[in-house]
Amino acid sequence: MVDYLLRTGKHTAATAYAKEQSIEGQVDIALFQECARIESALLEKHSCAEALAWCGENRGTLKKTKNYLEFSLRLQEYIELCRKKQQTEALAYAQKYLATWQETHMREIEQAMSLLFFGQGTNVGVYKRLYDLSRWESLRNQFQTTFNTIYGIPSHPVLSLVTSAGLSSLKLAACATTLPHESADGVDVVMTSSVTEMEAETETDGGASAGAVPLISSSGSSRALVFPIPSLASSPPIHITRGPTAAGTAPPIDPSIPITSDATPLHAHPDHPQRNVDCPTCAPYLAVLAKDVPYSHHTNSSLVCRISGEVIDDENYALAFPNGYVYSHKVSLHPVSRRD
Protein backbone atom coordinates (compact mmCIF):
# COMPACT_ATOMS: atom_id res chain seq x y z
CA MET A 1 0.00 0.00 0.00
CA VAL A 2 2.84 2.42 0.85
CA ASP A 3 4.52 1.57 -2.45
CA TYR A 4 1.33 2.40 -4.34
CA LEU A 5 0.87 5.71 -2.51
CA LEU A 6 4.46 6.70 -3.24
CA ARG A 7 4.15 5.89 -6.94
CA THR A 8 1.01 8.00 -7.24
CA GLY A 9 2.68 11.02 -5.63
CA LYS A 10 0.90 10.84 -2.27
CA HIS A 11 4.09 11.04 -0.22
CA THR A 12 2.51 12.62 2.87
CA ALA A 13 -0.13 9.91 3.09
CA ALA A 14 2.48 7.20 2.49
CA THR A 15 4.71 8.56 5.25
CA ALA A 16 1.81 8.80 7.70
CA TYR A 17 0.62 5.28 6.89
CA ALA A 18 4.12 3.80 7.23
CA LYS A 19 4.53 5.55 10.59
CA GLU A 20 1.14 4.33 11.77
CA GLN A 21 2.01 0.74 10.84
CA SER A 22 5.59 1.08 12.20
CA ILE A 23 7.16 -0.04 8.92
CA GLU A 24 9.35 2.98 8.15
CA GLY A 25 12.44 0.77 7.92
CA GLN A 26 10.80 -1.58 5.39
CA VAL A 27 9.78 0.98 2.77
CA ASP A 28 11.90 3.24 0.52
CA ILE A 29 10.19 6.56 1.13
CA ALA A 30 13.38 8.61 0.73
CA LEU A 31 14.17 6.81 -2.54
CA PHE A 32 10.79 7.62 -4.08
CA GLN A 33 11.01 11.21 -2.86
CA GLU A 34 14.35 11.60 -4.62
CA CYS A 35 12.89 10.19 -7.82
CA ALA A 36 9.88 12.52 -7.59
CA ARG A 37 12.16 15.54 -7.02
CA ILE A 38 14.20 14.84 -10.15
CA GLU A 39 11.10 14.11 -12.25
CA SER A 40 9.55 17.38 -11.11
CA ALA A 41 12.69 19.27 -12.14
CA LEU A 42 12.56 17.72 -15.60
CA LEU A 43 8.87 18.34 -16.25
CA GLU A 44 8.16 21.58 -14.43
CA LYS A 45 11.47 23.43 -14.40
CA HIS A 46 12.89 21.96 -17.63
CA SER A 47 16.15 21.48 -15.76
CA CYS A 48 18.60 18.63 -16.30
CA ALA A 49 20.93 19.63 -13.45
CA GLU A 50 19.31 17.37 -10.84
CA ALA A 51 19.23 14.36 -13.16
CA LEU A 52 22.84 14.93 -14.26
CA ALA A 53 23.91 15.07 -10.61
CA TRP A 54 22.19 11.74 -10.05
CA CYS A 55 23.95 10.30 -13.11
CA GLY A 56 27.27 11.45 -11.67
CA GLU A 57 26.56 9.55 -8.45
CA ASN A 58 25.70 6.38 -10.39
CA ARG A 59 28.06 6.74 -13.37
CA GLY A 60 29.76 3.39 -12.72
CA THR A 61 26.48 1.47 -12.72
CA LEU A 62 25.20 3.32 -15.78
CA LYS A 63 28.38 2.52 -17.69
CA LYS A 64 28.29 -1.12 -16.66
CA THR A 65 24.70 -1.50 -17.83
CA LYS A 66 25.37 0.50 -21.04
CA ASN A 67 22.70 3.04 -20.17
CA TYR A 68 22.73 6.30 -22.16
CA LEU A 69 20.57 8.50 -19.95
CA GLU A 70 23.42 10.95 -19.39
CA PHE A 71 23.85 11.50 -23.14
CA SER A 72 20.13 12.22 -23.53
CA LEU A 73 20.34 14.81 -20.76
CA ARG A 74 23.46 16.43 -22.24
CA LEU A 75 21.82 16.55 -25.66
CA GLN A 76 18.76 18.25 -24.18
CA GLU A 77 20.88 20.92 -22.51
CA TYR A 78 22.58 21.54 -25.85
CA ILE A 79 19.18 21.86 -27.54
CA GLU A 80 18.08 24.43 -24.96
CA LEU A 81 21.15 26.54 -25.75
CA CYS A 82 20.27 26.39 -29.44
CA ARG A 83 16.68 27.33 -28.59
CA LYS A 84 17.98 30.47 -26.90
CA LYS A 85 20.16 31.18 -29.99
CA GLN A 86 23.36 30.97 -27.94
CA GLN A 87 25.41 29.37 -30.72
CA THR A 88 28.82 30.08 -29.15
CA GLU A 89 27.87 28.53 -25.82
CA ALA A 90 26.17 25.61 -27.58
CA LEU A 91 29.28 24.86 -29.66
CA ALA A 92 31.51 24.96 -26.58
CA TYR A 93 29.09 22.71 -24.72
CA ALA A 94 29.03 20.18 -27.58
CA GLN A 95 32.83 20.05 -27.72
CA LYS A 96 33.04 19.46 -23.96
CA TYR A 97 30.19 17.03 -23.32
CA LEU A 98 28.89 15.54 -26.59
CA ALA A 99 32.19 14.76 -28.32
CA THR A 100 32.94 12.04 -25.76
CA TRP A 101 29.90 10.08 -26.98
CA GLN A 102 30.80 10.02 -30.68
CA GLU A 103 31.61 6.30 -30.71
CA THR A 104 28.04 5.33 -29.78
CA HIS A 105 25.94 8.37 -30.81
CA MET A 106 27.68 9.85 -33.86
CA ARG A 107 24.47 10.24 -35.87
CA GLU A 108 22.68 12.11 -33.07
CA ILE A 109 25.69 14.38 -32.61
CA GLU A 110 25.76 15.23 -36.33
CA GLN A 111 22.08 16.16 -36.23
CA ALA A 112 22.69 18.23 -33.12
CA MET A 113 25.50 20.18 -34.78
CA SER A 114 23.24 20.98 -37.74
CA LEU A 115 20.76 22.40 -35.24
CA LEU A 116 23.00 25.47 -34.97
CA PHE A 117 21.71 26.61 -38.36
CA PHE A 118 17.99 26.01 -37.69
CA GLY A 119 15.85 28.07 -35.41
CA GLN A 120 13.02 26.91 -33.18
CA GLY A 121 10.41 27.65 -35.85
CA THR A 122 11.91 25.32 -38.46
CA ASN A 123 9.66 22.99 -40.41
CA VAL A 124 12.40 20.44 -41.15
CA GLY A 125 11.16 17.25 -39.54
CA VAL A 126 14.26 16.01 -37.77
CA TYR A 127 15.11 19.39 -36.25
CA LYS A 128 11.49 20.18 -35.44
CA ARG A 129 11.37 17.01 -33.36
CA LEU A 130 14.53 18.03 -31.49
CA TYR A 131 12.90 21.32 -30.52
CA ASP A 132 9.65 19.61 -29.51
CA LEU A 133 8.83 20.16 -25.84
CA SER A 134 7.50 16.61 -25.58
CA ARG A 135 11.14 15.52 -25.31
CA TRP A 136 10.95 16.48 -21.63
CA GLU A 137 8.28 13.88 -21.09
CA SER A 138 10.43 11.30 -22.86
CA LEU A 139 13.37 12.26 -20.66
CA ARG A 140 11.23 11.80 -17.57
CA ASN A 141 10.16 8.34 -18.72
CA GLN A 142 13.74 7.37 -19.56
CA PHE A 143 14.95 8.56 -16.16
CA GLN A 144 12.15 6.72 -14.37
CA THR A 145 12.95 3.47 -16.19
CA THR A 146 16.67 3.84 -15.43
CA PHE A 147 15.97 4.69 -11.79
CA ASN A 148 13.75 1.62 -11.33
CA THR A 149 16.27 -0.64 -13.06
CA ILE A 150 19.22 0.45 -10.94
CA TYR A 151 17.38 0.12 -7.64
CA GLY A 152 15.47 -3.04 -8.61
CA ILE A 153 12.06 -1.40 -8.33
CA PRO A 154 9.24 -3.13 -10.28
CA SER A 155 7.86 -1.11 -13.16
CA HIS A 156 4.32 -1.62 -11.84
CA PRO A 157 3.06 -1.10 -8.27
CA VAL A 158 3.42 -4.15 -6.07
CA LEU A 159 -0.24 -3.77 -5.12
CA SER A 160 -1.27 -4.19 -8.76
CA LEU A 161 0.99 -7.22 -9.20
CA VAL A 162 -0.34 -8.94 -6.07
CA THR A 163 -3.94 -8.14 -6.99
CA SER A 164 -3.45 -9.47 -10.52
CA ALA A 165 -1.95 -12.69 -9.13
CA GLY A 166 -4.98 -13.14 -6.90
CA LEU A 167 -7.40 -12.40 -9.72
CA SER A 168 -5.67 -14.99 -11.89
CA SER A 169 -6.66 -17.67 -9.38
CA LEU A 170 -10.30 -16.55 -9.57
CA LYS A 171 -10.76 -15.67 -13.24
CA LEU A 172 -12.91 -18.06 -15.22
CA ALA A 173 -14.08 -18.14 -18.82
CA ALA A 174 -17.53 -17.06 -17.62
CA CYS A 175 -16.02 -13.75 -16.50
CA ALA A 176 -14.69 -12.91 -19.98
CA THR A 177 -17.77 -11.10 -21.26
CA THR A 178 -17.59 -8.52 -18.48
CA LEU A 179 -14.09 -7.53 -19.52
CA PRO A 180 -13.18 -5.15 -22.35
CA HIS A 181 -12.08 -7.00 -25.49
CA GLU A 182 -10.52 -5.74 -28.68
CA SER A 183 -9.90 -7.67 -31.85
CA ALA A 184 -6.91 -7.36 -34.14
CA ASP A 185 -8.65 -4.87 -36.43
CA GLY A 186 -9.44 -2.51 -33.57
CA VAL A 187 -13.13 -3.45 -33.15
CA ASP A 188 -14.27 -3.50 -29.53
CA VAL A 189 -16.58 -6.25 -28.36
CA VAL A 190 -19.29 -4.98 -26.02
CA MET A 191 -21.82 -7.06 -24.11
CA THR A 192 -25.05 -5.27 -23.32
CA SER A 193 -28.30 -6.28 -21.64
CA SER A 194 -30.37 -3.33 -22.88
CA VAL A 195 -31.93 -2.60 -26.25
CA THR A 196 -30.17 0.44 -27.63
CA GLU A 197 -31.41 3.01 -30.10
CA MET A 198 -29.12 1.47 -32.66
CA GLU A 199 -30.86 -1.89 -32.23
CA ALA A 200 -34.25 -0.24 -32.65
CA GLU A 201 -33.15 1.37 -35.90
CA THR A 202 -32.03 -1.97 -37.30
CA GLU A 203 -35.34 -3.73 -36.77
CA THR A 204 -36.60 -5.65 -39.77
CA ASP A 205 -39.84 -4.91 -41.58
CA GLY A 206 -41.49 -7.79 -39.83
CA GLY A 207 -40.89 -6.19 -36.47
CA ALA A 208 -38.24 -8.63 -35.32
CA SER A 209 -35.33 -6.92 -33.66
CA ALA A 210 -31.89 -7.34 -35.12
CA GLY A 211 -30.48 -7.47 -31.60
CA ALA A 212 -30.04 -11.20 -31.96
CA VAL A 213 -27.05 -10.65 -34.19
CA PRO A 214 -23.93 -8.51 -33.64
CA LEU A 215 -24.49 -4.84 -34.36
CA ILE A 216 -21.90 -2.36 -35.57
CA SER A 217 -21.77 0.81 -33.49
CA SER A 218 -19.61 3.71 -34.66
CA SER A 219 -18.60 6.56 -32.39
CA GLY A 220 -15.98 8.90 -33.81
CA SER A 221 -13.03 6.82 -34.92
CA SER A 222 -13.94 3.72 -32.88
CA ARG A 223 -16.11 0.79 -33.85
CA ALA A 224 -17.81 -1.72 -31.62
CA LEU A 225 -19.54 -5.06 -32.02
CA VAL A 226 -22.54 -5.13 -29.67
CA PHE A 227 -23.73 -8.55 -28.54
CA PRO A 228 -27.01 -8.55 -26.58
CA ILE A 229 -27.13 -10.45 -23.31
CA PRO A 230 -30.33 -12.42 -22.72
CA SER A 231 -32.51 -10.70 -20.16
CA LEU A 232 -33.73 -12.42 -17.02
CA ALA A 233 -37.24 -12.59 -18.48
CA SER A 234 -36.05 -14.64 -21.45
CA SER A 235 -33.95 -16.97 -19.28
CA PRO A 236 -35.37 -20.20 -17.85
CA PRO A 237 -36.90 -19.69 -14.40
CA ILE A 238 -34.46 -20.18 -11.54
CA HIS A 239 -37.09 -20.06 -8.82
CA ILE A 240 -40.50 -18.54 -8.35
CA THR A 241 -41.87 -16.13 -5.79
CA ARG A 242 -44.65 -16.55 -3.33
CA GLY A 243 -47.65 -14.27 -3.65
CA PRO A 244 -50.58 -13.43 -5.93
CA THR A 245 -50.22 -12.15 -9.43
CA ALA A 246 -51.45 -8.79 -10.73
CA ALA A 247 -54.89 -10.36 -11.33
CA GLY A 248 -55.12 -11.29 -7.66
CA THR A 249 -54.85 -15.05 -8.14
CA ALA A 250 -51.87 -17.17 -7.30
CA PRO A 251 -50.23 -18.89 -10.27
CA PRO A 252 -49.99 -22.64 -10.44
CA ILE A 253 -46.86 -23.79 -8.63
CA ASP A 254 -44.76 -26.74 -9.60
CA PRO A 255 -43.88 -28.47 -6.30
CA SER A 256 -40.46 -29.37 -7.69
CA ILE A 257 -39.41 -25.70 -7.92
CA PRO A 258 -38.05 -24.08 -4.73
CA ILE A 259 -40.00 -21.03 -3.60
CA THR A 260 -38.52 -17.80 -2.25
CA SER A 261 -40.10 -14.57 -1.06
CA ASP A 262 -37.82 -12.39 -3.21
CA ALA A 263 -38.15 -12.00 -6.97
CA THR A 264 -34.44 -11.18 -7.36
CA PRO A 265 -31.95 -14.09 -7.44
CA LEU A 266 -29.73 -13.93 -4.38
CA HIS A 267 -26.47 -13.96 -6.29
CA ALA A 268 -27.42 -12.35 -9.58
CA HIS A 269 -24.88 -9.98 -11.11
CA PRO A 270 -26.35 -6.48 -11.55
CA ASP A 271 -25.37 -6.33 -15.23
CA HIS A 272 -25.87 -9.95 -16.18
CA PRO A 273 -28.19 -12.40 -14.41
CA GLN A 274 -25.66 -15.20 -14.87
CA ARG A 275 -22.84 -13.30 -13.12
CA ASN A 276 -22.08 -13.74 -9.43
CA VAL A 277 -22.09 -10.55 -7.41
CA ASP A 278 -19.40 -12.04 -5.17
CA CYS A 279 -16.95 -12.53 -8.07
CA PRO A 280 -14.07 -9.99 -7.90
CA THR A 281 -13.15 -10.43 -11.56
CA CYS A 282 -16.65 -9.27 -12.56
CA ALA A 283 -16.32 -6.05 -10.56
CA PRO A 284 -15.87 -3.06 -12.91
CA TYR A 285 -12.74 -1.68 -11.23
CA LEU A 286 -10.92 -4.99 -10.79
CA ALA A 287 -11.86 -6.13 -14.30
CA VAL A 288 -9.24 -3.73 -15.67
CA LEU A 289 -6.52 -5.68 -13.85
CA ALA A 290 -8.10 -9.05 -14.58
CA LYS A 291 -8.46 -8.69 -18.35
CA ASP A 292 -4.79 -9.46 -19.12
CA VAL A 293 -4.15 -12.20 -16.54
CA PRO A 294 -4.50 -15.87 -17.51
CA TYR A 295 -7.48 -17.96 -16.52
CA SER A 296 -7.23 -20.00 -13.34
CA HIS A 297 -6.31 -23.65 -13.72
CA HIS A 298 -8.77 -25.96 -11.99
CA THR A 299 -8.25 -29.69 -12.11
CA ASN A 300 -11.59 -30.16 -10.32
CA SER A 301 -14.64 -28.01 -10.87
CA SER A 302 -16.63 -26.51 -8.01
CA LEU A 303 -20.40 -26.30 -8.26
CA VAL A 304 -22.19 -23.43 -6.53
CA CYS A 305 -25.89 -23.49 -5.76
CA ARG A 306 -27.67 -20.72 -7.65
CA ILE A 307 -30.06 -19.92 -4.79
CA SER A 308 -27.98 -20.32 -1.63
CA GLY A 309 -24.63 -19.34 -3.14
CA GLU A 310 -22.93 -22.19 -1.25
CA VAL A 311 -20.55 -24.77 -2.69
CA ILE A 312 -22.07 -28.13 -3.46
CA ASP A 313 -19.93 -30.83 -1.82
CA ASP A 314 -20.26 -34.08 0.09
CA GLU A 315 -22.03 -32.42 3.02
CA ASN A 316 -24.20 -30.15 0.89
CA TYR A 317 -24.84 -32.57 -1.94
CA ALA A 318 -26.71 -31.83 -5.15
CA LEU A 319 -30.33 -32.74 -5.74
CA ALA A 320 -31.90 -32.98 -9.19
CA PHE A 321 -35.49 -31.73 -9.20
CA PRO A 322 -38.13 -33.03 -11.60
CA ASN A 323 -38.09 -29.72 -13.45
CA GLY A 324 -34.55 -30.43 -14.65
CA TYR A 325 -32.74 -28.03 -12.32
CA VAL A 326 -30.10 -28.97 -9.76
CA TYR A 327 -29.92 -27.32 -6.34
CA SER A 328 -28.05 -28.01 -3.14
CA HIS A 329 -29.50 -30.12 -0.36
CA LYS A 330 -29.67 -27.14 2.02
CA VAL A 331 -32.07 -25.36 -0.32
CA SER A 332 -34.55 -28.21 -0.12
CA LEU A 333 -34.41 -27.98 3.69
CA HIS A 334 -34.75 -24.19 3.80
CA PRO A 335 -38.12 -22.99 5.18
CA VAL A 336 -38.81 -20.70 2.20
CA SER A 337 -38.45 -23.62 -0.20
CA ARG A 338 -41.19 -25.65 1.48
CA ARG A 339 -44.88 -25.34 0.94
CA ASP A 340 -46.79 -26.10 4.10
C-alpha positions in Angstrom: 0.0 0.0 0.0 2.8 2.4 0.9 4.5 1.6 -2.4 1.3 2.4 -4.3 0.9 5.7 -2.5 4.5 6.7 -3.2 4.2 5.9 -6.9 1.0 8.0 -7.2 2.7 11.0 -5.6 0.9 10.8 -2.3 4.1 11.0 -0.2 2.5 12.6 2.9 -0.1 9.9 3.1 2.5 7.2 2.5 4.7 8.6 5.3 1.8 8.8 7.7 0.6 5.3 6.9 4.1 3.8 7.2 4.5 5.5 10.6 1.1 4.3 11.8 2.0 0.7 10.8 5.6 1.1 12.2 7.2 0.0 8.9 9.3 3.0 8.2 12.4 0.8 7.9 10.8 -1.6 5.4 9.8 1.0 2.8 11.9 3.2 0.5 10.2 6.6 1.1 13.4 8.6 0.7 14.2 6.8 -2.5 10.8 7.6 -4.1 11.0 11.2 -2.9 14.4 11.6 -4.6 12.9 10.2 -7.8 9.9 12.5 -7.6 12.2 15.5 -7.0 14.2 14.8 -10.2 11.1 14.1 -12.3 9.5 17.4 -11.1 12.7 19.3 -12.1 12.6 17.7 -15.6 8.9 18.3 -16.3 8.2 21.6 -14.4 11.5 23.4 -14.4 12.9 22.0 -17.6 16.2 21.5 -15.8 18.6 18.6 -16.3 20.9 19.6 -13.4 19.3 17.4 -10.8 19.2 14.4 -13.2 22.8 14.9 -14.3 23.9 15.1 -10.6 22.2 11.7 -10.0 23.9 10.3 -13.1 27.3 11.5 -11.7 26.6 9.5 -8.5 25.7 6.4 -10.4 28.1 6.7 -13.4 29.8 3.4 -12.7 26.5 1.5 -12.7 25.2 3.3 -15.8 28.4 2.5 -17.7 28.3 -1.1 -16.7 24.7 -1.5 -17.8 25.4 0.5 -21.0 22.7 3.0 -20.2 22.7 6.3 -22.2 20.6 8.5 -19.9 23.4 11.0 -19.4 23.9 11.5 -23.1 20.1 12.2 -23.5 20.3 14.8 -20.8 23.5 16.4 -22.2 21.8 16.5 -25.7 18.8 18.2 -24.2 20.9 20.9 -22.5 22.6 21.5 -25.9 19.2 21.9 -27.5 18.1 24.4 -25.0 21.2 26.5 -25.7 20.3 26.4 -29.4 16.7 27.3 -28.6 18.0 30.5 -26.9 20.2 31.2 -30.0 23.4 31.0 -27.9 25.4 29.4 -30.7 28.8 30.1 -29.2 27.9 28.5 -25.8 26.2 25.6 -27.6 29.3 24.9 -29.7 31.5 25.0 -26.6 29.1 22.7 -24.7 29.0 20.2 -27.6 32.8 20.1 -27.7 33.0 19.5 -24.0 30.2 17.0 -23.3 28.9 15.5 -26.6 32.2 14.8 -28.3 32.9 12.0 -25.8 29.9 10.1 -27.0 30.8 10.0 -30.7 31.6 6.3 -30.7 28.0 5.3 -29.8 25.9 8.4 -30.8 27.7 9.9 -33.9 24.5 10.2 -35.9 22.7 12.1 -33.1 25.7 14.4 -32.6 25.8 15.2 -36.3 22.1 16.2 -36.2 22.7 18.2 -33.1 25.5 20.2 -34.8 23.2 21.0 -37.7 20.8 22.4 -35.2 23.0 25.5 -35.0 21.7 26.6 -38.4 18.0 26.0 -37.7 15.9 28.1 -35.4 13.0 26.9 -33.2 10.4 27.7 -35.8 11.9 25.3 -38.5 9.7 23.0 -40.4 12.4 20.4 -41.1 11.2 17.2 -39.5 14.3 16.0 -37.8 15.1 19.4 -36.3 11.5 20.2 -35.4 11.4 17.0 -33.4 14.5 18.0 -31.5 12.9 21.3 -30.5 9.6 19.6 -29.5 8.8 20.2 -25.8 7.5 16.6 -25.6 11.1 15.5 -25.3 11.0 16.5 -21.6 8.3 13.9 -21.1 10.4 11.3 -22.9 13.4 12.3 -20.7 11.2 11.8 -17.6 10.2 8.3 -18.7 13.7 7.4 -19.6 14.9 8.6 -16.2 12.1 6.7 -14.4 12.9 3.5 -16.2 16.7 3.8 -15.4 16.0 4.7 -11.8 13.8 1.6 -11.3 16.3 -0.6 -13.1 19.2 0.5 -10.9 17.4 0.1 -7.6 15.5 -3.0 -8.6 12.1 -1.4 -8.3 9.2 -3.1 -10.3 7.9 -1.1 -13.2 4.3 -1.6 -11.8 3.1 -1.1 -8.3 3.4 -4.1 -6.1 -0.2 -3.8 -5.1 -1.3 -4.2 -8.8 1.0 -7.2 -9.2 -0.3 -8.9 -6.1 -3.9 -8.1 -7.0 -3.4 -9.5 -10.5 -2.0 -12.7 -9.1 -5.0 -13.1 -6.9 -7.4 -12.4 -9.7 -5.7 -15.0 -11.9 -6.7 -17.7 -9.4 -10.3 -16.5 -9.6 -10.8 -15.7 -13.2 -12.9 -18.1 -15.2 -14.1 -18.1 -18.8 -17.5 -17.1 -17.6 -16.0 -13.7 -16.5 -14.7 -12.9 -20.0 -17.8 -11.1 -21.3 -17.6 -8.5 -18.5 -14.1 -7.5 -19.5 -13.2 -5.2 -22.4 -12.1 -7.0 -25.5 -10.5 -5.7 -28.7 -9.9 -7.7 -31.9 -6.9 -7.4 -34.1 -8.7 -4.9 -36.4 -9.4 -2.5 -33.6 -13.1 -3.4 -33.2 -14.3 -3.5 -29.5 -16.6 -6.3 -28.4 -19.3 -5.0 -26.0 -21.8 -7.1 -24.1 -25.1 -5.3 -23.3 -28.3 -6.3 -21.6 -30.4 -3.3 -22.9 -31.9 -2.6 -26.2 -30.2 0.4 -27.6 -31.4 3.0 -30.1 -29.1 1.5 -32.7 -30.9 -1.9 -32.2 -34.3 -0.2 -32.7 -33.2 1.4 -35.9 -32.0 -2.0 -37.3 -35.3 -3.7 -36.8 -36.6 -5.6 -39.8 -39.8 -4.9 -41.6 -41.5 -7.8 -39.8 -40.9 -6.2 -36.5 -38.2 -8.6 -35.3 -35.3 -6.9 -33.7 -31.9 -7.3 -35.1 -30.5 -7.5 -31.6 -30.0 -11.2 -32.0 -27.0 -10.6 -34.2 -23.9 -8.5 -33.6 -24.5 -4.8 -34.4 -21.9 -2.4 -35.6 -21.8 0.8 -33.5 -19.6 3.7 -34.7 -18.6 6.6 -32.4 -16.0 8.9 -33.8 -13.0 6.8 -34.9 -13.9 3.7 -32.9 -16.1 0.8 -33.9 -17.8 -1.7 -31.6 -19.5 -5.1 -32.0 -22.5 -5.1 -29.7 -23.7 -8.5 -28.5 -27.0 -8.5 -26.6 -27.1 -10.5 -23.3 -30.3 -12.4 -22.7 -32.5 -10.7 -20.2 -33.7 -12.4 -17.0 -37.2 -12.6 -18.5 -36.0 -14.6 -21.4 -34.0 -17.0 -19.3 -35.4 -20.2 -17.9 -36.9 -19.7 -14.4 -34.5 -20.2 -11.5 -37.1 -20.1 -8.8 -40.5 -18.5 -8.4 -41.9 -16.1 -5.8 -44.6 -16.5 -3.3 -47.7 -14.3 -3.7 -50.6 -13.4 -5.9 -50.2 -12.1 -9.4 -51.5 -8.8 -10.7 -54.9 -10.4 -11.3 -55.1 -11.3 -7.7 -54.9 -15.0 -8.1 -51.9 -17.2 -7.3 -50.2 -18.9 -10.3 -50.0 -22.6 -10.4 -46.9 -23.8 -8.6 -44.8 -26.7 -9.6 -43.9 -28.5 -6.3 -40.5 -29.4 -7.7 -39.4 -25.7 -7.9 -38.0 -24.1 -4.7 -40.0 -21.0 -3.6 -38.5 -17.8 -2.2 -40.1 -14.6 -1.1 -37.8 -12.4 -3.2 -38.1 -12.0 -7.0 -34.4 -11.2 -7.4 -32.0 -14.1 -7.4 -29.7 -13.9 -4.4 -26.5 -14.0 -6.3 -27.4 -12.3 -9.6 -24.9 -10.0 -11.1 -26.3 -6.5 -11.6 -25.4 -6.3 -15.2 -25.9 -9.9 -16.2 -28.2 -12.4 -14.4 -25.7 -15.2 -14.9 -22.8 -13.3 -13.1 -22.1 -13.7 -9.4 -22.1 -10.5 -7.4 -19.4 -12.0 -5.2 -16.9 -12.5 -8.1 -14.1 -10.0 -7.9 -13.2 -10.4 -11.6 -16.7 -9.3 -12.6 -16.3 -6.1 -10.6 -15.9 -3.1 -12.9 -12.7 -1.7 -11.2 -10.9 -5.0 -10.8 -11.9 -6.1 -14.3 -9.2 -3.7 -15.7 -6.5 -5.7 -13.8 -8.1 -9.1 -14.6 -8.5 -8.7 -18.4 -4.8 -9.5 -19.1 -4.1 -12.2 -16.5 -4.5 -15.9 -17.5 -7.5 -18.0 -16.5 -7.2 -20.0 -13.3 -6.3 -23.6 -13.7 -8.8 -26.0 -12.0 -8.2 -29.7 -12.1 -11.6 -30.2 -10.3 -14.6 -28.0 -10.9 -16.6 -26.5 -8.0 -20.4 -26.3 -8.3 -22.2 -23.4 -6.5 -25.9 -23.5 -5.8 -27.7 -20.7 -7.7 -30.1 -19.9 -4.8 -28.0 -20.3 -1.6 -24.6 -19.3 -3.1 -22.9 -22.2 -1.2 -20.5 -24.8 -2.7 -22.1 -28.1 -3.5 -19.9 -30.8 -1.8 -20.3 -34.1 0.1 -22.0 -32.4 3.0 -24.2 -30.1 0.9 -24.8 -32.6 -1.9 -26.7 -31.8 -5.2 -30.3 -32.7 -5.7 -31.9 -33.0 -9.2 -35.5 -31.7 -9.2 -38.1 -33.0 -11.6 -38.1 -29.7 -13.4 -34.6 -30.4 -14.7 -32.7 -28.0 -12.3 -30.1 -29.0 -9.8 -29.9 -27.3 -6.3 -28.0 -28.0 -3.1 -29.5 -30.1 -0.4 -29.7 -27.1 2.0 -32.1 -25.4 -0.3 -34.6 -28.2 -0.1 -34.4 -28.0 3.7 -34.7 -24.2 3.8 -38.1 -23.0 5.2 -38.8 -20.7 2.2 -38.4 -23.6 -0.2 -41.2 -25.6 1.5 -44.9 -25.3 0.9 -46.8 -26.1 4.1 
